[in-house]
Amino acid sequence: MSFPAEAPRLLRALAGETLPRPPIWFMRQAGRYLPEYRALRATAPDFISFCHDPEKAAEATLQPMRRLPFDAAIVFADILLIPGALGQKVWFEAGEGPKLGPLPEIAALEAEIEASTGRLTNIGETLSRVRAALEPERALIGFAGAPWTVATYMIEGGSSDRSGARSLAYTDPERVDRLIDVLVESSARYLAMQAAAGAQVLKLFESWAEGLSEPLFERLVADPHRRLVARLRELGVTVPLIGFPRGAGGLVEGYAASVAVQGVALDTGAPAALGLAIQAKGKTIQGALDPLLLRAGGPALDARVEELLGQWGGGPYIFNLGHGILPDTPIAHVEQVLARVAGA
């Protein structure tokens, strides 16, 4: 896939183009580090309702785009909307994060796949609103939590060290594999809806790929990603995809070679050689600035930005963080990085 010179910078990078300066956007760029976001969030009764309110979610998506010169917006939503759409209770506790009710029987989840996308149409409306308001040169990103990551929350009932989910993958492989199958299909339908609503790029957030043995990584991450991408193409989705197997270390190079995504997001631990190896095999890389360094600021931040631009700027590259912006990050530090990348 190729894009004309007037196309959004992000799309050109994902088509394999090496640009004079890389496109830049940040994970969680719409969120709690912005005072206008905090004021908007206070108007919603709870976080899930906020995500499902197209007017509020579109406003949250657009807030950083008005304030800062990012090259792309990412829709304001959450990776745990799919479990709720499949019938599992999901809520957020203040100061504790996500909580989920007991995992339903897999057969019950399977029966809800077709209906689940219809319960997420508000996210599509959010995307349509944002695309209508966003300048044509700035791209719009949709996303979903990747199957294994979402499965860990569904199994564990919330945030954890993932040991329970990983243990279940060994002791009851059939149950876990069926759950992954449900999430591959429901995620594909959800992402196809997002593309139809205006998303020009789709991202798979495998936030909990760390700690898996190579066989388990293949079974729970790489193979489901391959199947999900293939299913999206079957559904007629043509937009580029970014995969983010966070924490997978040396397994990321094999992931990049075997999964048909156009971009691979790298976490903060990714060595320069890994990014170069992925670029050399024809794929775009994204990341891996440390969010803690972004929060710290100062000369060390400038130096790291220059280092990343120097080591990866010779190939297709998207400047981003290795994970999401921390809530107490000074806006001035974000501006500092944007200005430095713009001068590259």
SVG drawing of the C-alpha trace seen along z (x, -y; Angstrom):
<svg xmlns="http://www.w3.org/2000/svg" viewBox="-27 -24 49 53">
<polyline fill="none" stroke="black" stroke-width="0.4" points="0.0,0.0 1.3,-3.5 0.0,-7.0 0.5,-10.3 2.7,-13.0 -0.2,-15.0 -1.5,-12.0 -1.1,-12.0 2.5,-11.6 1.6,-8.5 0.1,-6.7 3.2,-7.4 5.5,-6.0 3.3,-2.9 3.6,-2.4 7.3,-2.1 8.4,-5.6 11.4,-7.2 10.4,-10.8 12.7,-13.8 11.2,-13.8 9.1,-11.0 5.4,-11.4 4.8,-11.7 1.9,-10.8 1.9,-9.5 0.1,-6.6 -2.5,-8.0 -2.0,-11.5 -5.7,-12.1 -5.9,-11.8 -5.1,-12.9 -2.0,-15.0 -4.3,-17.6 -6.4,-19.9 -9.2,-20.1 -9.4,-16.3 -9.8,-16.2 -12.5,-18.8 -14.3,-16.8 -14.0,-13.6 -15.6,-15.1 -18.8,-15.5 -19.2,-11.8 -20.7,-9.5 -18.2,-6.7 -15.4,-5.8 -17.3,-3.2 -20.1,-5.7 -17.5,-8.3 -16.1,-5.9 -19.5,-5.2 -20.5,-8.9 -19.6,-9.9 -19.7,-13.6 -17.5,-13.4 -15.1,-10.8 -14.7,-12.8 -13.9,-15.9 -11.3,-13.9 -9.8,-12.6 -9.5,-16.1 -8.2,-18.0 -4.5,-17.1 -4.9,-17.8 -6.0,-21.4 -3.2,-22.0 -0.3,-20.1 1.0,-19.4 0.6,-15.6 0.4,-14.0 -2.3,-11.6 -5.2,-11.3 -6.1,-8.0 -9.7,-7.5 -10.5,-7.8 -11.8,-4.4 -10.5,-1.5 -9.3,2.1 -11.9,3.5 -15.0,2.5 -15.1,5.8 -15.6,7.9 -18.5,5.7 -20.0,6.1 -19.6,9.9 -21.6,9.9 -19.0,9.8 -19.4,7.1 -16.7,4.4 -16.3,1.4 -13.5,-0.9 -12.7,-1.6 -11.2,-4.9 -7.6,-4.5 -7.7,-0.8 -8.3,-0.5 -10.5,2.0 -12.6,4.7 -14.4,7.5 -17.0,9.9 -16.7,13.7 -15.7,15.0 -18.9,16.3 -18.9,19.8 -17.1,19.8 -20.3,21.0 -22.1,17.9 -19.4,15.7 -19.4,17.4 -23.2,16.8 -22.6,13.1 -20.0,12.5 -22.4,11.4 -24.3,9.0 -21.1,7.6 -20.2,5.2 -23.7,3.7 -23.1,2.8 -19.9,0.8 -21.4,-1.4 -20.9,-4.4 -17.2,-4.0 -17.8,-4.2 -19.8,-7.4 -16.9,-8.8 -14.5,-8.0 -16.9,-9.6 -17.2,-12.8 -13.4,-13.0 -12.7,-12.3 -15.1,-15.1 -13.4,-17.6 -9.8,-16.6 -7.6,-18.2 -7.1,-15.9 -3.3,-15.9 -3.7,-14.3 -4.5,-10.6 -7.0,-8.9 -6.1,-5.7 -8.6,-3.1 -7.6,-0.3 -8.4,2.8 -6.8,4.7 -5.1,7.8 -6.7,11.2 -4.3,12.4 -4.2,9.1 -7.9,8.8 -8.2,12.5 -5.9,11.9 -8.2,9.3 -11.3,11.5 -9.7,14.4 -8.1,12.5 -10.9,10.1 -8.7,7.0 -5.1,5.9 -2.7,8.4 0.7,10.0 -1.0,12.3 0.2,15.4 -3.3,16.8 -4.1,16.4 -0.8,17.9 -1.3,20.8 -4.7,21.4 -3.2,21.5 -1.2,24.5 -3.8,26.3 -6.9,25.7 -5.6,25.0 -8.9,25.7 -10.8,23.1 -8.2,20.5 -7.8,21.2 -11.6,21.0 -11.6,17.6 -8.8,16.4 -10.9,17.6 -13.8,15.5 -11.7,12.5 -10.0,12.9 -13.5,12.8 -15.1,10.2 -12.0,7.9 -11.9,8.3 -15.5,7.3 -15.0,4.3 -11.9,3.1 -13.7,3.5 -16.5,1.3 -13.9,-1.3 -12.3,-1.3 -15.7,-1.8 -16.3,-4.7 -13.2,-6.6 -10.2,-5.0 -7.2,-5.2 -4.9,-3.0 -5.7,-0.2 -3.5,0.8 -3.4,4.0 -2.4,3.4 -0.8,6.5 0.1,4.8 0.8,8.1 3.1,10.0 5.8,10.1 6.8,13.2 5.7,15.7 7.9,18.6 8.5,18.8 5.9,21.6 3.3,19.7 4.0,16.5 3.5,18.2 0.2,19.8 -1.3,16.8 0.1,13.8 1.7,14.4 -0.8,16.9 -3.9,15.0 -2.5,11.8 -2.0,13.6 -5.5,14.9 -7.0,11.5 -5.1,9.7 -6.3,12.3 -9.9,12.0 -9.7,8.2 -8.6,8.6 -11.4,11.1 -13.8,8.5 -12.5,6.0 -10.4,3.9 -7.5,2.4 -6.1,-0.2 -2.6,0.4 -2.1,2.1 0.3,1.6 1.1,4.4 2.4,3.8 3.7,6.9 4.9,5.0 7.6,6.7 8.2,9.5 11.9,8.8 13.8,10.9 10.5,12.5 9.5,9.2 11.7,9.8 10.0,13.1 6.6,11.5 7.5,8.8 8.5,11.3 5.4,13.6 2.5,11.2 1.2,9.2 1.1,5.8 2.7,2.8 4.1,1.3 5.6,2.8 5.6,0.7 8.6,1.1 8.7,0.7 11.2,-1.1 13.5,1.9 14.0,2.3 17.6,2.1 18.6,0.1 19.6,3.3 16.1,4.8 14.5,1.8 17.1,1.8 16.5,5.5 12.8,5.0 13.2,2.0 15.7,3.9 13.0,6.5 10.6,3.9 8.5,2.9 7.9,-0.4 8.8,-0.7 7.3,-2.9 8.5,-3.9 10.4,-3.5 10.8,-6.7 10.5,-6.0 7.4,-7.7 9.3,-8.2 12.0,-10.2 9.2,-12.3 8.0,-13.1 11.5,-13.9 12.3,-16.2 15.6,-18.2 18.8,-17.6 18.5,-13.8 15.1,-13.9 16.6,-16.0 19.6,-13.6 17.4,-10.5 15.1,-12.1 18.2,-12.8 19.5,-9.3 16.3,-7.7 16.1,-9.9 19.7,-9.1 19.4,-5.3 16.1,-4.8 15.5,-7.9 17.2,-6.3 14.3,-3.9 10.5,-4.0 9.9,-5.2 7.1,-6.7 8.2,-8.7 6.3,-7.5 6.6,-6.4 7.3,-2.9 4.0,-3.0 1.4,-5.7 1.9,-9.2 1.9,-9.3 -0.8,-11.5 1.6,-13.8 3.7,-14.5 4.2,-18.3 2.7,-19.5 5.9,-21.5 7.9,-18.2 5.5,-17.0 6.0,-20.3 9.8,-19.9 9.8,-16.6 7.4,-17.7 9.6,-20.7 12.7,-18.6 11.2,-16.0 9.7,-18.8 13.3,-20.2 14.7,-16.8"/>
</svg>
